[in-house]
Amino acid sequence: MLIQHKKEIIMETGSRTEKLKKVTEHLIIMTFIGLILISVLFGVTLSYQRQFMISWICFCCGLLGGFVSIQQRVKKLGDEELELLSKSWFQVLLIPVYGGIFSLVLYVGFLSEIINGPLFPHIIMPPFSNPPTRQNIIILLQDTYPKSGQDLAKLLFWSFVAGFSERFVPQLIDHSQSVATDESDKD
């Protein structure tokens, strides 16, 4: 009986190890493909008047943060989650894509100055005419950049954090919403 139980544990451990290996392989392949695609998109946007360049950098850092987050957590996953990730490329890619999206939401928070302070980047934006035109949007996407090298570094850091920590941006949104609600209650 004891020998049979030990054999079952060894088989379960081997199966878990195989699943961990498969998930890790998926992560490595998806990270490599993601970096290639982002490099191509970055090159294309750089060649064509720099449109969306900072947005792509933010998305890339958020995507990488998501991949690192999964890799950090994969050994702690339950058997069902591990099974799902080992069988589905889509599930492996989903969390990093959320990280990229969250980094773009954070970037919009920086642009709008909803999120600001000495720890966060300062972004230089071109002025809009009144009423705004299509050309204003194009110029905004082309000519919006961090104020300094230090601000670029802060933007990259926070974009990575947005991808790495799944709860970071939703918590910022909740906080901003509660501050806005409190201010509207005062009026």
Phi and psi in degrees as a GROMACS rama.xvg file:
@    title "Ramachandran Plot"
@    xaxis  label "Phi"
@    yaxis  label "Psi"
@TYPE xy
-64.0852  -40.2202  LEU-2
-64.0533  -42.9695  ILE-3
-61.0935  -42.0842  GLN-4
-63.2716  -42.3531  HIS-5
-63.4241  -39.2618  LYS-6
-63.2839  -40.8204  LYS-7
-63.6284  -41.4195  GLU-8
-64.0283  -43.1917  ILE-9
-63.7099  -41.4408  ILE-10
-65.0231  -42.5753  MET-11
-64.1475  -40.7235  GLU-12
-64.1884  -43.3863  THR-13
-62.7943  -41.521  GLY-14
-64.3644  -42.5519  SER-15
-64.5417  -41.3987  ARG-16
-61.9738  -42.0179  THR-17
-63.0745  -41.2368  GLU-18
-65.6128  -42.9324  LYS-19
-60.3849  -42.348  LEU-20
-62.7076  -42.778  LYS-21
-65.7848  -43.2469  LYS-22
-63.1344  -42.8903  VAL-23
-61.7434  -42.245  THR-24
-61.1518  -43.5704  GLU-25
-59.4642  -44.3468  HIS-26
-62.6719  -43.6341  LEU-27
-64.0702  -47.0116  ILE-28
-63.6033  -46.1669  ILE-29
-66.808  -36.3971  MET-30
-64.2663  -44.5749  THR-31
-62.3331  -47.3439  PHE-32
-63.0646  -42.3246  ILE-33
-61.1302  -42.8466  GLY-34
-64.9886  -39.0572  LEU-35
-64.5573  -48.1314  ILE-36
-61.2988  -42.9599  LEU-37
-66.1464  -38.678  ILE-38
-63.0836  -42.6815  SER-39
-64.0494  -47.3511  VAL-40
-62.1313  -40.5735  LEU-41
-62.7494  -44.7817  PHE-42
-61.8589  -41.9909  GLY-43
-64.6387  -46.3867  VAL-44
-66.751  -32.9496  THR-45
-68.0854  -38.1758  LEU-46
-70.1486  -33.2254  SER-47
-103.275  71.0332  TYR-48
59.6518  27.2217  GLN-49
60.6052  21.7787  ARG-50
-63.0324  137.01  GLN-51
62.6493  13.1946  PHE-52
-59.0949  -50.1194  MET-53
-66.1593  -36.4053  ILE-54
-59.832  -43.0569  SER-55
-65.6206  -37.9761  TRP-56
-62.6018  -44.3498  ILE-57
-62.0172  -46.9727  CYS-58
-60.3684  -43.0213  PHE-59
-60.7957  -46.5544  CYS-60
-64.0542  -39.6986  CYS-61
-65.1493  -40.5961  GLY-62
-61.8308  -47.0853  LEU-63
-63.7206  -39.2774  LEU-64
-60.165  -39.7071  GLY-65
-64.0645  -42.5104  GLY-66
-64.8843  -42.0518  PHE-67
-64.9668  -38.9414  VAL-68
-60.1323  -46.6145  SER-69
-61.4201  -45.4893  ILE-70
-61.8115  -36.7676  GLN-71
-68.0771  -32.3494  GLN-72
-95.8596  -11.5622  ARG-73
-59.8831  -35.9274  VAL-74
-72.2226  -20.1338  LYS-75
-94.4753  -3.51473  LYS-76
-67.5939  148.557  LEU-77
-71.9311  166.587  GLY-78
-61.3275  -39.1143  ASP-79
-66.8951  -44.2072  GLU-80
-63.8931  -41.9111  GLU-81
-63.5528  -41.8173  LEU-82
-59.2589  -46.2016  GLU-83
-61.8977  -47.4916  LEU-84
-65.6012  -34.5881  LEU-85
-72.2033  -21.2501  SER-86
-102.354  -9.72377  LYS-87
-130.698  114.391  SER-88
-65.0849  -35.752  TRP-89
-60.3853  -44.93  PHE-90
-64.9915  -35.0585  GLN-91
-66.8031  -36.1282  VAL-92
-81.8326  -25.2446  LEU-93
-60.8927  -47.3322  LEU-94
-63.4909  -46.3028  ILE-95
-62.7096  -35.8724  PRO-96
-64.0539  -41.5809  VAL-97
-57.8851  -41.4935  TYR-98
-60.0531  -41.1882  GLY-99
-64.4722  -42.2771  GLY-100
-64.5353  -44.5525  ILE-101
-61.1384  -36.5529  PHE-102
-66.7428  -33.8683  SER-103
-69.5391  -38.494  LEU-104
-63.1714  -41.7408  VAL-105
-62.5151  -41.6984  LEU-106
-59.1636  -42.8636  TYR-107
-62.9113  -38.1341  VAL-108
-61.2647  -38.5289  GLY-109
-68.2833  -43.4416  PHE-110
-61.1285  -41.5447  LEU-111
-81.4196  -7.87406  SER-112
62.9364  22.0429  GLU-113
-67.7972  -34.5757  ILE-114
-111.974  113.123  ILE-115
-150.956  168.842  ASN-116
142.143  175.755  GLY-117
-66.5297  -21.6201  PRO-118
-83.4485  -12.4375  LEU-119
-109.172  155.234  PHE-120
-71.6925  151.73  PRO-121
-102.536  131.17  HIS-122
-113.946  133.99  ILE-123
-94.2005  125.39  ILE-124
-123.182  143.64  MET-125
-71.2197  150.999  PRO-126
-72.0214  154.708  PRO-127
-98.7719  147.783  PHE-128
-83.0541  167.152  SER-129
-119.982  113.21  ASN-130
-78.4047  155.379  PRO-131
-61.3613  147.433  PRO-132
-119.117  170.608  THR-133
-59.4626  -39.0477  ARG-134
-61.9406  -35.2632  GLN-135
-58.9959  -41.9441  ASN-136
-64.8783  -45.1885  ILE-137
-61.1288  -45.437  ILE-138
-64.7775  -39.2402  ILE-139
-58.0316  -45.1459  LEU-140
-71.3057  -28.7922  LEU-141
-86.7953  -37.4881  GLN-142
-116.552  26.1805  ASP-143
-103.03  118.896  THR-144
-142.016  157.974  TYR-145
-60.6297  147.429  PRO-146
-64.3611  -34.5042  LYS-147
-147.02  175.895  SER-148
-62.1546  -37.747  GLY-149
-63.5028  -39.9925  GLN-150
-67.8636  -35.4052  ASP-151
-62.9869  -43.5358  LEU-152
-61.6962  -41.6982  ALA-153
-62.3206  -41.6933  LYS-154
-62.4914  -43.8451  LEU-155
-63.9159  -44.1472  LEU-156
-59.7062  -52.2439  PHE-157
-67.9511  -30.7787  TRP-158
-66.1746  -41.0989  SER-159
-63.6234  -44.4741  PHE-160
-60.4271  -40.4587  VAL-161
-60.0551  -36.4385  ALA-162
-79.6376  -34.6032  GLY-163
-73.8064  -42.623  PHE-164
-104.182  105.159  SER-165
-60.6927  -26.3643  GLU-166
-93.8266  -10.5651  ARG-167
-60.3173  -56.4961  PHE-168
-67.9169  -44.8644  VAL-169
-57.5599  -35.4033  PRO-170
-67.7754  -38.3869  GLN-171
-64.0455  -39.5763  LEU-172
-64.2242  -45.9869  ILE-173
-59.3458  -43.5452  ASP-174
-63.4629  -45.8643  HIS-175
-62.2906  -38.6888  SER-176
-65.5056  -42.4823  GLN-177
-68.3565  -36.3678  SER-178
-64.7534  -44.1349  VAL-179
-63.7612  -40.1524  ALA-180
-64.5309  -43.2358  THR-181
-62.5828  -40.6979  ASP-182
-69.4542  -36.4844  GLU-183
-71.8681  -29.109  SER-184
-69.1616  -30.415  ASP-185
-70.4919  -30.0243  LYS-186
